[in-house]
Amino acid sequence: MLGLMQDHKLLVSSLIEHAVACHPDAEVVSRTVEGPVHRCTYRDIHRRARQAASALTALGVQRGDRVGTLAWNGYRHMELYFGVSGMGAVLHTANPRLFPEQLEYIINHAEDTVLFFDLSFVPLVEKLLPKLAGVRHFVVMTDRAHMPECAIPGLLCYEELLAAQTGDYAWPDLDESAAASLCYTSGTTGMPKGVLYSHRSTVLHAYGACTVDSLAVSRNETALLVVPMFHVNAWSMPYAGAMSGAKLVLPGPALDGASVYQLLRDERVTLALGVPTVWMMLLQHVAAERLQPSSELALRRVVIGGAAAPRAMAEAFERDFGAFVVHAWGMTETSPVGTVCNLLPKHSSLPLEERLQVQAKQGRPVFGVSLKLTDEDGRRLPHDGQAAGHLKIRGPWIAGAYYRDDSGSILDDEGYFDTGDVATIDPDGYMQITDRAKDVIKSGGEWISSIALENAAMGHLTIAEAAVIGIAHPKWQERPLMLVVVKPGQTMERETVLRYLEDRVAKWWLPDDVLFVPQLPHTATGKLHKAVLREQYRDYRFPEEA
């Protein structure tokens, strides 16, 4: 027997239609590439998204065609989020931080027919132009007054394209399983892989982001999206904003500590979302300028994802900002929200020391997501907080296959996707990443967590950043090498680092050597690029071996 309920499709266009019906005057604030801060509302986004859809139709874009963007977080990019997907085309948000060769590959692999880009990326597009034979139209996202002089033939102006349309476009009735957007992985283990999200998965993921036990996005929040809109749909925030009516603050290209702090202060931001590298710059700015954020800002929560948040960072936000750090975990293949670390009632009375230990975990699965741990042979491991195994995930917004990839199934017999992470899960369901499977250090038959070592080191007030990699060892198979970046104007010695770690990690985890470097390499998504470090130090030998 079937239920007798109405059947309405879950479409991206339904999100912006809901926004204009229920919270049309909620603000979207953008720091533009041109310079000024731009203010508009969901009503404006709705109208201009329909103009964008009409403009794309006039350019010959059809359902299923891929439309690429190379753009920062801004209102025009948000218009394309709804206009492209709403008309039935596929929004491909390309990450401009990838190498040019990778960008050339993904734009051609996606078969983008139109490419929209911010003024910042005109030189990049000029460089890529000879290799992008499939792109029929290039559109710079600005007005006529700021159109650049460049070598891109037939370059179109975004504002002129929209001005030529009336905005009375009617969204088509699409299959909710149709593709809505396309994101590529950062390509740390080869060429980037495409993850193709559907309308249904996108809307369900937005529901998940809005739930109280997840990111708790609501009309009462002013959310700063430091997480880029060119990476995993900005953690669903443009969609969750439209669903909930949250005020969105889009920082454009200015992600330095001073610029981020200014937006936090001037826009009275209550919720901020981003990766640890950006928050490190913010904290350094606050310390250097001796600011008093707890008295100047309205910030209540900081969501940190993309990489493990050092405990010292959570302490700094709580101590100096009066803001609670919410750890979250996900990846391109998970849309990306998989787990969020909110506290249970029993944690409210814990001493700060114990509570921070809980906050350091990546959190509990959002409804709809299932996790499991397996050993090397695929056998399930217990969720006892001790057993570390390969983390696998399934759910309605988890990838089932890669776009245009014939390398075989990416799911196991139970439909789980292997994330490539090694993790533990405790009896309360809190998952904690101990390492990437390829980064874990195998020493004498035991595993050493490079992430735990890095986070311990970054608790030292002199250390700005740390990375740990495994180096081949004749006796123990591998031993840890720590690479340290000290804060500006500071110095320290190898022995100082080792003494600091002695009381914080197991003795046999202590690095066999510590090297000081001016900077560490990062991936296009802000994570430590350990593949580069392993290649750079592949011939390194510890002092006693040398």
Helices and strands as residue ranges (DSSP letters): H 12-22, E 27-31, E 37-41, H 42-58, E 66-70, H 75-86, E 90-93, H 100-110, E 112-117, G 119-121, H 122-128, G 129-131, E 137-140, G 144-146, E 156-157, H 158-163, E 179-184, E 194-198, H 199-210, E 222-225, H 232-235, H 237-244, E 247-250, H 257-266, E 271-274, H 276-289, H 293-296, E 301-304, H 311-316, I 317-321, E 324-330, G 332-334, E 337-341, G 345-347, H 352-359, E 364-365, E 370-374, E 389-394, E 417-425, E 431-436, E 441-443, E 446-448, H 450-457, E 463-473, E 477-486, H 494-502, G 507-509, E 513-516, H 530-536
